[in-house]
Amino acid sequence: MFICGLIASLLVVPAAAQSQPRAAKVALVYSKKYEINLGGLERSHPFDIRKYSKIAKQLIADGTAAAADFHAPRELSREQILLVQTPAFLDSLKSSRNVATYIEAPLVAALPAAFVERGMLRPFRYASGGTLLAARLALEQGIAVNIGGGYHHAKPDRGEGFCVYADMPIAIRVLQNEKLVRRALVVDLDVHQGNGTIVCCRNDPTVFTFSMHQGPLYPIPKEKGDRDIELKPGTDDDTYLRILAKALPEVLHHGRPDLVILQAGCDTLDADPLANLAMTQDGIVRRDAFVIDTCARRGIPVVMTTGGGYSKQAWKVQHASISNILKTHGLMQRSGADRVAPATKPAKARPWKK
C-alpha cells in the first residue's frame, strides 16, 4: 500500500510546484494545549516545557503579534500517526513506565496512565499537529513557524530523548498522501543528531535528511542520514555559519524539495547544560534566518519547529529568532475565522481513540 501511494505521489505535481506563494509571509502556529501539566512534576525535567508559552506571550507583549494571529492546530489523529509509527508503539503508551522511559523522566512511571495521557501525551499530539498545520500554511504562505514540535528522536517503534511522536515525518507523509508534496527536506540544526527522523525516513528517496550536530554527544551510536555533519565541541558562530553556508545549497540541490522543515533547536547555545558548542544568541538568530531566507528566495515553502534547548535562556533565544523572521518577512495576520486551507481538501480524520 505504501509503495502504491509513493508511486502515485511521484506522478502528481504538488500544489507548491504548481504556483509558488506570491510573497512569503510568516504564519504562526501555537496553542495553549501544547503545555504539559503533570501536577508540577514536569518542572523536574531539564527541558522547559513552558518555553512555548513564554515565546508566544513575549511576541504578544512586544506587539510583534496579537493573540488572534496564532493558528491553533488539531491534535494528530491515530490514523495520521500510524502513517509513520507502529500500532505496537501506540499501545505501549498505555503504560506510564514506557512513557517515562521514552521521555527520560523516571518519576512519571508512578503516575496513573490516564493522567499521563491527558497531561502529557495529548499535549504532545497537539504540538505535533502544529507541525502538520504549519506545513500546510507554509505551502500557502511560504513560511510558517510552529512554536513547538521538532521531536526528532522519536522512532517508528519507540520514543526516545523526550520525543514521543515523530511530528516531522508524520507531517511529510500526510501531505504526500494528500498529493500536496512529492519531496521533502528536513534540515535538523539541533545540537543532537535527529536519529529518529533518519530512521523514520530511511530508504525513502522522497525525503532527504540533513543533520548538523555535535559529534561526541547523544545519541551514540549515530544513525546514518542522507547528509550528516559532526561538529567539534567549542564550535563558534563563525565556524558554524561557514559550514552551514556551504552545506545548505548542496542539500537543497540533492534533496530537490517541495517543502523544507527546519528543526531549529537552540541547544547549540554556549550556555546549554547538555551540550558543548559555543554559539551566541546572535549566531542562532543568523543561523535560522539563513535557512528561512535561502528557502524564501528560492520559492521553497519552509516550516520552522523549535526543537531542543535546555538553558534558562533558550526561550529568549528562540523568541529573538522568530521575531527576526517576522521582521524580515512580515506576519500573516488573521481576521476572524482561519481562511487558509490546504490546496486539496484532506480526508477527514477520525477523532483520536485510545
N, C-alpha and C positions, 0 to 999 in steps of 0.2 A: 504493500500500500504506500509506504513511504517513497519507494523508488518511482512508482507511477506518479505520485504527487510531485516529486522532484523533477521528473521529465516534463510534466505539464507546465511547471513553473518556469522552466527554461525556455518554453515556447511562447510565453506571453510577455509582451513588452510592459514593464511596470509603469504605474502612473507617474512615478518620479522621472522616468526616462521620457515619457510622452510630452510632459510640459513642466519645465523647471519653475520653481517659485519666481514670481516677478521680482521680488526683492526680499531677501532673508529678514525675517522678523523673529524675535525670540518668544516662544510660548513657555510659560512657567507651569509646572505640574507639581502639586503638593496637596496633601490633605492631613488634617489632624488625626485621621485614622491610621497614619503611619506610626504613631507613637506607641511604643511598647509600655505596658503597665503590668508589672508583676508585684504590685504592692510595695514598691521601693527596692525590691531585690535586684531589679535591672540596673540600679546605680552602682552595684558592686562590680560590674563588668568594665573592663578598660575602655570599651567603645561607648562614647557618649551618645546614647540613643536620642537625646534631646537636641542633638546637633541640627537635625532637620528643622524643628520648630524654631530654634534660635535664628537660623538663617532666614526663614520666612518672615518672622517677626521683625527682624532688623531691616529687611528690604522694605517692609511697610513703614517702619519708624523713620527710615531715611527719606521716604517719599518716592523711592525708586519704583515701587509697585503698590497697588491697592489690593486689599483682600479679595475683591471681585475679579482681579486679574489672574488668579490661580485656577488652573483647571484641576478638578478633583476626579481621580480615576475610580473605576470599579476594581474590586479585588479580582485577582486571577481566578478563573474557574478551574475546576478539577480537570476538565477536558483540555484546557489550554496547557496546564502543567504537564499532562500526560503526553503532550507532543514531544517532550524532551526527557522527563523524568519518569521513573517506573512506578507501577501500581504498588509493588512491594515497598518501595521507599515511602510513598504516601501513607501506606498502612503503618510503617514504622513510626510515624509521627504521632500515633495514638499513645505512645509510651513516653512519659516525661523523661525517663532515663535516656532514651535515644536522643531526644531533643537536647538534653543537657550536654551530651557528647558532641553533637553537631555544633552547638554554639559555644562550647568550651566554658560552660558555667555549671559546675558540679552541683551547686545548691538547687538548681532548677529540677533536679531529679526527684526531690522530695515534694514537689508541688503536684496537686491534682491535675490530671491530663486535661480536663475541661477548662481549668483555669489557664493552663499554658496555651491551649488552643485559642481561647478568647483574648488573652492578654499579650500573646507573642506571635503565634502563627498567623492569625488573621491580620495583624498589622504588617507582617512580612508580605502577605499576599496583596495587601493594598499598595505597599511601596513598590512591589514587583509589577503590579498592574499599572503603576505610574510610569514605569519604563515603557510598557506597551503603548500607553496613551501618548507619551512623549514622542515615540517613534511615529505614530500616526500624525501627530501635529507637525513633526519635522517634515514629513512628506508634503504637507500642505503649506507650511510657512517657511521652511528652510532650516530653522534652528529650534530646538526645544531642550529645556533643562528639567530633569526630574530631580527635585531636592530630596533624594533618597536613591535606593537601588544600587546597582553595581555589585551584586552578590556573586563575585567571580570565583569563589571556591566551591560552590555547590555543584555536585556531580549527578549524573543520571540516577545512581543508586544510593546516594548518601549525601548528607550535608557535611560541612566542614568549615572551620575557621570563621564562625559566626555567620555563615551563609546557609540558608535552607533551600530557597527556591532559586533556580538558575534563570533570573529575570531576563538577562540579555539574550541568551539562546532562545528562550521561550518567545520573546517579542519578535525575534527574527523568524522563527518557524511559523508563528501565527500570520505574519504579513506575507510570508512566502505562500502559505496555504490559501490566502485570500488573493493571490496573484498581484500583490501590490509592490513587491520587490522580487528580484531574482537573486541578486548577490549582495552580501553584506560584509562589512569590515568592522572588527572590534579592535579599537585602539585602547589598550589597557596600560595606563600610566601609574597605577597604584604601585607602591614600593614592593609589594608581594606579587609574585607571578600569578596570573589568572589561570591557575591549573584546572579549575573546574570548568571554566568556559572552553578551554582547549579540549578537555575530554568530551564534553557535550557536542563539540563541533568536529571532532576528529573524523577523518576520512570523508568529509563533506566538502566537495570542491566549490560549493556556493558560498561558503563562509571562510574568510581569511582572518586568522587570529594573530595579532601583533601585541606582544607583551614586553615592556621595558621596565626592568625591576632590579632590585639589589640582588647580587649573586649569592653570597653565603648567608642565606636567610630563609626562613619558612616560605614556601614548602620545600622540603628536602625529602626525596629527590624531586627535581623539577620535571614537569611534563615537557614534551617537545611540540611547540606550536609551529605555525607557519613561519613566523619570524620572532625570535627571542633575542633580546639584548640584555646582557647582565652587566650591571653597574658596580663599580667598586665602592666600598664604604668611603664616605667622605666626599662623594661626587657633589660638586657645587653647581650653582646656577649656570655659569658659562659653559662648563663641560657638558652638563645635561642638555641644555638647549642646542648646543652644537651637534650633539649626537642625534637628537630628535629632528633637527632641521634637515639632516641628511637622510634619515630613515623614513620619515613620513611620506615624502614624494615617491619613494621606492615602493612602499607597501600600498599606496593608492594606485600605483601603476600595476602592480601584480594582482591586487585584490579586485580592481575594476568594480567598485561597489556602487549600488543604487542607494545605499544607506550606510552611514558610519555611526557606530555607538562608541562614545568615549567614556571609559571608566576613569574618572578624574580624582582618584584617591589622593588625599593630601598628606599621607604618611611619609612622603618624601621630605617633609619639613625637618629642618635641623633639630627642632625640639621634640620630635616624636620619640616616645619612650620604647617603641617596639621596632625601631629601625636605625640605620646609621648613615643616611645620606645627609647632605648639608645644604639643602635648598632653603631659600628665604621665601617669605610671602610673595614678594615681588616676582621671584623666579617662577613660582607656581602659577601666579596670575598670568605671566607671559607665556608659560607652557600651555595652559588651557586656551588662551587667546590664539596662539599659533595654530592649534589644531582646528578650532572653530573657524578662524578666518581663512585658513587654507581650504577647508571644505566649502565655505560660503563662496569664495572666489571661483571655485570650480563648479559651482551649482550642485554640489552633493549634499543632500539633506543630512544633518548631523544631530545626534542626541548626546547630551551630557548627563551622566549619572555621578553621584557624589562619592561613592565608594568609601574607602577607609580613611583613617585619620584618628590618632589616639592621644594627641596632645590637647591641653586645655585651649590652645589657640586654633584648633582645627576648624571650628565653625566660623571663626573670624576670617581665616584664610579663604575658605570657600565662599563666604559672603562677599569678600573683596573680588574674587574671581568672577562670580556671577554678576555682580554689579558692573564690572568692567565690560563683560559681554553685552549686557543690556545697554550700557552707554554707547558702545560701538555700533550695535546693530538695531537697537530700538526694541521696545516691548510691544508684543502683540496684545493690545488691550481688548478686554471683553466688555460687552454691554448686554446685560440681561442673560438670557439662556446661551449656552455654548452653541455657536452656529457652525463650528468646524466639524466636519465629518470626513471619514475615510473616502478616498476616491471611489472605492467599491464598497457597498454596504456589506459588512461581515455577517456571517450566520450568527443568530442569537444564541449565546452560550447559556446553558442551564445554570441555575444558582449552585454555589458550592454546597456539596453534601459530604458529610463525614463518611 
